[in-house]
Amino acid sequence: MLNLPPELTHVQANACLEQLTKGIASEGAVVALNAEPLQKFDSSALAVLLQFQRQCLAAGKTVAVQGLPRQLLALATLYGIEGLLHSA
C-alpha cells in the first residue's frame, strides 16, 4: 500500500507524485493508496491523485483510494470530479 503524506499542497505536489509513481511497479493489479495521513491539502492534491490514477491506468493497473478526507472529497465534488476518484 502506498501512502499520501500528511501535507500535500502545490509545494509538495511534484515530489509526492514522483514518489507515488516510483511505487506503482511494486504494487499488484490494484494499487491501494492510503489517504488517511493527509491532513493539510489544497486542490493540488486532486491533481496529484488524478495524474497518479492516469499513470496507474497506463501501467495496466487501477487505483483504490482508502481514507479520503471528507474535505478533499467535498473539493472534488465542487470541481465536478468526484466520480473520477475511486475509493476502496
C-alpha distances in whole Angstrom, upper triangle without the diagonal:
4,7,10,13,16,18,18,21,23,24,20,19,20,18,15,15,16,13,10,13,12,9,10,12,9,7,10,12,10,7,5,6,7,10,12,13,15,18,21,20,23,23,21,18,19,20,17,15,17,18,14,14,18,16,14,17,19,16,17,14,13,11,10,10,10,12,14,17,21,22,20,20,24,24,23,25,28,27,27,24,22,22,20,17,15,14,12
4,7,10,13,15,14,18,20,20,16,15,16,14,11,11,12,9,7,10,10,7,9,11,10,8,11,13,11,8,6,5,6,9,11,11,12,16,18,17,20,20,18,15,16,17,13,12,15,15,11,13,16,14,12,16,18,16,17,14,13,10,10,10,10,12,13,16,19,21,18,19,23,22,21,24,26,25,25,22,21,21,19,16,15,14,13
4,6,9,11,12,15,18,18,14,14,15,13,10,11,13,10,8,12,12,10,12,15,13,12,15,17,14,11,9,6,5,6,8,7,9,12,14,14,17,18,16,13,15,16,13,12,15,15,12,14,17,16,15,18,20,19,20,17,16,12,12,10,9,10,11,13,17,18,16,17,20,20,19,22,24,24,24,21,20,21,19,16,15,14,14
4,7,8,8,12,14,14,11,11,13,11,8,9,12,10,8,12,13,12,13,17,16,15,18,19,16,13,11,7,6,5,8,6,6,10,11,11,13,14,13,9,12,13,10,10,13,14,11,13,17,16,15,19,20,20,21,18,17,13,13,10,10,10,10,11,15,15,13,15,18,17,17,20,22,21,22,19,18,20,18,14,15,14,15
4,5,6,10,13,12,9,10,12,10,8,11,13,10,10,14,15,14,16,19,18,18,21,23,20,16,14,11,9,8,9,6,6,8,9,10,13,15,13,10,13,15,12,12,16,16,14,17,20,19,19,22,23,23,25,22,20,17,17,14,13,13,12,13,16,16,14,17,19,18,18,22,23,22,24,22,21,23,21,18,18,17,18
4,7,10,13,13,10,12,15,13,11,14,16,14,14,18,19,18,20,23,22,21,24,26,23,19,17,13,11,9,8,5,4,5,6,8,12,15,14,11,14,16,14,14,18,19,17,19,22,22,22,25,27,26,28,25,23,19,18,15,14,12,12,11,15,14,13,16,18,17,18,21,22,22,24,22,21,24,22,19,20,18,20
4,6,10,9,7,9,13,12,10,13,15,14,14,17,19,19,21,24,23,23,26,27,24,21,19,15,13,11,11,8,6,6,5,6,9,12,11,9,13,14,12,14,17,17,17,19,22,21,22,25,26,26,28,26,24,20,20,16,16,15,13,12,15,14,12,16,17,16,17,20,21,20,23,21,20,23,22,19,21,20,21
4,7,7,5,6,10,10,8,10,13,12,12,15,17,17,19,22,22,22,25,25,23,19,18,14,13,11,12,10,7,8,6,5,7,9,7,6,9,10,9,11,14,14,14,16,18,18,19,22,23,24,26,23,22,18,18,15,16,15,13,12,15,13,11,14,16,14,15,18,19,18,20,18,18,21,19,16,19,18,20
4,5,6,6,10,11,10,11,14,15,15,17,19,20,21,25,25,25,28,28,25,22,21,17,17,14,16,14,10,10,7,5,5,7,5,6,10,10,10,12,14,15,15,18,19,20,21,24,25,26,28,26,24,21,21,18,19,18,15,14,16,14,12,15,16,13,15,18,18,17,20,18,19,22,20,18,21,21,23
4,6,5,8,10,10,11,13,15,15,17,19,21,22,25,26,26,29,29,27,23,23,19,19,17,19,17,14,14,11,8,7,8,5,8,10,9,10,13,14,14,15,18,19,19,21,23,24,25,28,26,25,22,23,20,22,21,18,18,19,17,14,18,18,15,16,20,19,17,20,19,20,23,20,19,22,23,25
4,6,8,9,10,12,13,14,16,17,19,20,22,25,26,26,29,30,28,25,24,20,20,18,20,17,14,15,12,10,10,12,9,10,14,13,12,15,17,16,17,20,21,21,23,25,26,27,29,27,26,24,25,22,23,22,20,19,22,19,17,20,21,18,19,23,22,21,24,22,23,26,23,22,24,25,27
4,6,6,6,9,10,11,12,14,16,17,19,22,22,23,26,27,25,21,20,17,17,15,17,14,12,13,11,10,10,12,9,9,13,12,10,13,15,14,14,18,19,18,20,23,23,24,26,24,23,21,22,19,20,20,18,18,20,18,16,19,21,18,19,23,22,21,24,21,22,24,22,20,22,22,24
4,6,5,6,9,10,11,12,14,16,17,20,21,21,24,24,22,19,19,16,16,14,17,15,13,14,12,10,10,10,6,7,10,8,6,10,12,11,11,14,15,15,17,20,20,21,23,22,21,18,19,17,19,19,17,17,20,18,15,18,19,17,16,20,20,18,21,18,19,21,19,17,20,20,23
4,5,5,6,9,10,10,12,15,16,19,20,21,24,24,23,19,20,17,18,17,20,18,16,18,16,14,13,13,9,10,12,10,8,11,13,11,11,15,15,14,16,19,19,19,22,21,21,19,21,19,21,22,20,20,23,21,18,21,23,20,19,23,23,21,23,21,22,23,20,19,21,22,25
4,6,5,6,9,10,11,13,15,17,18,19,23,24,22,19,19,16,17,16,19,16,15,17,16,14,15,16,12,12,14,13,10,13,15,13,12,16,17,15,17,20,20,20,23,21,21,19,21,19,21,21,20,21,24,22,19,22,24,22,21,25,26,24,26,23,24,25,22,21,22,23,24
4,5,5,6,8,10,11,13,16,16,17,20,21,19,16,16,12,13,12,15,13,12,14,14,12,13,14,11,9,12,11,8,10,13,11,10,13,15,14,15,18,19,18,21,19,18,16,17,15,17,17,16,17,20,19,16,19,21,19,19,23,23,22,23,20,21,22,19,17,19,19,21
4,5,5,6,9,10,11,14,15,15,18,19,18,14,15,12,14,13,17,16,14,17,16,14,14,14,10,9,11,9,6,8,10,8,7,10,12,10,12,15,15,15,18,16,16,14,16,15,17,18,17,18,21,20,17,19,21,19,18,22,23,20,22,19,19,21,17,16,17,18,20
4,6,5,6,9,10,13,14,15,18,20,19,15,16,14,16,16,19,18,17,20,19,17,18,17,14,13,15,13,10,12,13,11,9,13,13,11,13,16,15,15,18,17,18,16,18,17,20,21,20,22,25,24,21,23,25,23,22,26,26,24,26,22,23,24,21,19,20,21,23
4,5,5,7,9,12,12,13,17,18,17,14,14,12,14,14,17,15,15,18,18,17,18,19,15,14,16,15,11,12,15,13,10,14,15,12,13,17,17,16,19,17,17,15,17,16,18,19,19,20,24,23,20,22,25,23,22,26,27,25,27,23,23,24,21,19,20,20,21
4,5,5,7,10,11,11,14,15,14,10,11,9,11,12,15,14,14,17,18,16,18,17,14,12,14,13,9,10,12,10,7,10,12,10,10,14,14,13,16,14,14,12,13,13,15,16,16,18,22,22,18,20,23,21,20,24,25,23,24,21,20,21,18,16,16,17,18
4,5,5,8,10,11,14,14,14,11,13,12,14,15,19,18,18,21,21,19,20,19,16,14,15,14,10,11,12,10,7,10,10,7,8,12,11,10,13,12,13,12,15,15,17,19,19,21,24,24,21,22,25,23,22,25,27,24,25,21,22,22,18,17,17,19,19
4,6,7,8,10,13,15,15,12,14,13,16,17,20,19,19,23,23,21,23,22,19,17,19,17,14,14,16,13,11,13,14,11,11,14,14,12,15,14,15,15,17,17,19,21,21,24,27,27,24,25,28,27,25,28,30,28,29,25,25,25,22,20,20,21,21
4,6,6,7,10,13,12,9,11,10,13,15,18,17,18,21,22,21,23,22,20,17,18,18,14,14,16,14,10,13,14,11,10,14,14,12,14,12,13,12,14,14,16,19,19,22,25,26,23,24,27,26,24,27,29,28,28,24,24,24,21,19,18,19,18
4,6,5,8,10,10,7,10,10,13,16,19,19,19,23,24,22,23,23,20,18,18,17,14,13,14,12,9,10,11,8,7,10,11,8,10,9,10,10,12,14,16,19,19,22,25,26,23,23,27,25,23,26,29,26,26,23,22,22,19,17,16,17,17
4,6,8,10,11,9,12,13,17,19,22,22,23,26,27,26,27,26,24,21,22,21,17,17,18,16,13,13,14,11,9,12,12,8,11,10,12,13,15,17,19,22,23,26,29,30,26,27,30,29,27,30,32,30,30,26,26,25,22,20,19,20,20
4,7,10,11,9,11,13,15,18,20,21,22,26,27,26,28,27,25,22,23,22,19,18,19,18,14,15,17,14,12,15,15,12,13,11,13,13,15,17,18,21,22,25,28,29,26,27,31,30,28,31,33,31,31,28,27,26,23,21,20,20,19
4,7,7,6,8,10,13,16,19,19,21,24,26,25,27,26,24,21,21,21,18,16,18,17,13,13,15,13,10,13,14,11,11,9,10,10,12,13,15,18,19,23,26,27,24,24,28,28,25,28,31,29,29,25,24,23,20,18,16,17,15
4,5,6,9,12,15,18,20,22,23,27,28,27,29,28,26,23,23,23,20,18,19,18,15,14,16,14,10,12,14,11,10,8,9,10,11,14,16,19,21,24,27,29,26,25,29,29,26,29,32,30,29,25,24,23,20,19,16,17,15
4,6,9,13,16,19,21,23,24,28,29,28,29,27,26,23,22,22,20,17,18,17,14,13,14,13,9,10,12,9,7,5,6,9,10,14,16,20,20,24,26,28,25,24,28,28,25,27,30,28,27,23,22,20,18,17,14,15,14
4,6,9,13,15,18,20,21,24,26,25,26,25,23,20,19,20,18,15,15,16,13,11,13,13,9,10,13,11,9,6,5,6,7,10,12,16,17,21,23,25,22,21,24,25,22,24,27,26,24,21,19,18,16,14,11,12,10
4,6,10,13,15,17,17,21,23,22,23,22,20,17,17,17,15,12,13,14,10,9,12,11,8,10,13,11,10,7,6,5,6,8,11,14,15,18,21,23,20,19,23,23,20,23,26,24,24,20,19,18,15,13,11,11,10
4,7,10,12,14,15,19,21,20,22,21,20,16,16,18,15,12,14,15,12,11,14,14,11,13,16,14,14,10,9,6,5,6,7,11,12,16,18,20,18,17,21,21,19,22,25,24,23,20,18,17,15,12,10,9,8
4,6,9,11,11,15,17,16,18,18,16,13,13,15,12,9,12,13,10,10,14,13,11,14,17,16,16,12,10,7,6,5,6,9,9,13,16,17,15,15,19,18,17,20,22,21,21,18,16,17,14,11,10,9,9
4,6,7,9,12,15,15,17,18,17,13,14,16,14,11,15,16,13,13,17,17,15,18,20,19,20,16,14,10,9,6,5,6,8,10,14,16,14,14,18,18,17,20,22,22,22,19,17,18,16,13,12,10,10
4,6,6,9,11,11,14,15,14,10,12,14,12,10,13,15,13,14,17,18,16,19,22,21,22,18,16,12,10,7,6,5,5,7,11,12,10,11,15,15,14,17,19,19,20,17,15,17,15,12,12,10,11
4,5,8,11,12,15,17,17,13,15,17,15,14,17,19,17,17,21,21,20,23,25,25,25,21,19,15,13,9,7,5,6,7,11,12,11,13,15,16,16,19,21,21,22,20,17,19,19,15,15,12,12
4,6,9,11,15,17,16,13,15,18,15,14,18,19,17,19,22,22,21,24,26,25,26,23,21,17,15,12,10,8,9,9,13,13,13,15,17,17,18,21,22,23,24,22,20,22,21,17,17,15,16
4,6,7,11,13,13,9,12,14,13,12,16,17,16,17,20,21,20,23,25,25,26,23,21,17,16,12,11,9,8,7,11,11,9,12,14,14,15,18,19,19,21,19,17,20,19,15,16,15,16
4,7,10,13,13,11,14,16,15,15,18,20,19,20,24,24,24,26,29,29,30,27,24,20,19,15,14,11,10,8,10,10,10,13,14,14,16,18,19,20,22,20,19,22,21,18,19,17,19
4,7,11,11,9,12,15,14,15,18,19,19,21,23,24,24,27,29,29,30,28,25,22,21,17,17,14,12,10,12,10,10,13,14,13,15,18,18,18,21,20,19,22,21,18,20,19,21
4,7,7,6,9,11,11,12,15,16,16,18,20,21,22,24,26,27,28,25,23,20,19,16,16,14,12,10,12,9,8,12,12,10,12,15,15,15,18,17,16,19,18,16,18,18,20
4,5,6,8,10,11,12,14,15,16,18,20,21,22,24,26,27,28,26,24,21,21,17,18,17,13,12,13,10,8,11,12,9,11,14,13,12,16,15,15,18,17,16,19,19,22
4,5,5,7,9,10,11,13,14,16,17,19,20,22,23,25,26,24,22,19,19,17,18,17,14,13,13,11,8,11,11,7,8,12,11,9,13,12,13,16,14,14,17,18,21
4,5,5,6,9,10,11,12,14,15,16,18,20,21,23,24,23,21,18,19,16,18,18,14,14,16,13,10,13,14,11,11,15,14,12,15,13,15,17,15,14,17,18,21
4,5,5,6,9,10,10,12,14,15,16,18,20,21,23,20,18,15,16,13,14,14,11,11,13,11,8,11,13,10,10,14,14,13,15,13,13,16,13,12,14,15,18
4,5,5,6,9,10,10,12,14,15,16,18,20,21,19,17,14,14,12,14,14,11,12,13,11,8,9,11,8,7,11,12,10,11,9,10,12,10,9,12,13,17
4,5,5,6,8,10,11,12,14,15,17,18,20,18,17,15,16,14,17,17,14,15,17,15,11,13,15,12,10,14,14,11,13,11,12,14,11,11,14,16,19
4,6,5,6,8,10,10,12,14,15,16,18,17,15,13,14,13,15,16,13,15,17,16,12,14,16,14,12,16,17,15,16,13,14,16,12,11,14,15,18
4,6,5,6,9,10,10,12,14,15,16,14,12,9,11,9,12,13,11,13,15,15,11,12,15,13,11,14,16,14,14,11,11,12,9,8,10,11,14
4,5,5,6,9,10,11,12,14,15,14,12,10,12,11,15,16,13,16,17,17,13,13,15,13,11,14,15,13,13,9,11,11,8,7,10,13,16
4,5,5,6,9,10,11,13,14,13,12,11,14,13,17,19,16,18,20,20,16,16,19,17,14,17,19,16,16,13,14,15,11,11,13,16,18
4,5,5,6,9,10,11,12,11,10,8,11,11,14,16,15,17,20,20,16,16,19,18,15,19,20,18,18,15,15,15,12,11,12,14,16
4,5,5,6,9,10,11,9,7,6,9,10,14,16,14,17,19,20,16,16,19,17,15,17,19,17,17,13,13,13,9,8,9,12,14
4,5,5,6,9,10,9,9,9,13,14,17,20,18,21,22,23,19,18,21,20,16,19,21,18,17,14,15,14,10,11,12,15,17
4,5,5,6,9,9,9,10,13,15,18,21,19,22,24,24,21,21,24,22,19,22,24,21,21,17,18,18,14,14,14,17,18
4,5,5,6,5,6,7,11,12,16,19,18,21,24,24,21,20,24,22,20,22,25,22,21,18,18,17,13,13,12,15,15
4,5,5,5,6,8,12,14,18,21,20,23,25,26,22,21,24,23,20,22,24,22,21,17,18,16,12,13,12,15,16
4,5,7,9,12,15,17,21,24,23,26,28,28,25,24,27,26,22,25,27,24,23,20,21,19,15,16,16,19,20
4,6,9,11,15,17,20,24,23,26,28,29,26,25,29,27,24,27,29,26,26,22,22,21,17,17,17,19,19
4,7,10,14,17,20,23,23,26,28,29,26,25,28,28,24,27,29,27,25,22,22,20,17,17,15,18,18
4,7,10,13,16,20,19,23,25,27,23,22,26,25,22,24,27,25,24,20,20,18,15,14,13,15,14
4,7,10,13,17,16,20,22,23,20,19,22,22,19,21,24,22,21,17,16,14,12,11,9,11,11
4,6,10,13,13,16,18,20,17,16,19,19,16,19,22,20,19,15,14,13,11,9,7,8,9
4,6,10,10,14,16,18,16,14,18,19,16,18,21,20,19,16,14,13,11,8,6,5,5
4,7,7,10,13,15,12,11,15,16,14,16,19,18,18,14,12,12,11,7,6,4,5
4,6,9,12,14,12,12,15,17,15,17,20,20,20,17,14,15,14,10,9,6,5
4,6,9,11,10,10,14,15,14,16,19,20,20,17,14,16,16,12,11,8,8
4,6,8,7,7,10,11,11,13,15,16,16,14,11,13,13,9,10,7,9
4,5,5,6,9,10,11,12,14,16,17,15,12,15,15,12,13,11,13
4,5,5,6,9,10,10,12,14,15,14,11,14,15,13,14,12,14
4,5,5,6,9,10,10,12,14,14,12,15,16,14,16,14,17
4,5,5,6,9,10,11,12,11,9,13,13,11,13,12,15
4,5,5,6,9,10,10,9,7,10,11,9,11,10,14
4,5,5,6,9,10,10,8,12,13,12,14,14,17
4,5,5,6,9,9,8,12,13,12,15,15,19
4,5,5,6,5,5,9,9,8,12,13,16
4,5,5,6,5,8,10,10,13,14,17
4,5,8,8,12,13,13,16,17,21
4,6,8,11,11,12,16,17,21
4,6,8,9,11,14,16,20
4,5,5,7,11,13,17
4,5,6,8,10,14
4,6,7,10,13
4,6,10,13
4,6,10
4,7
4
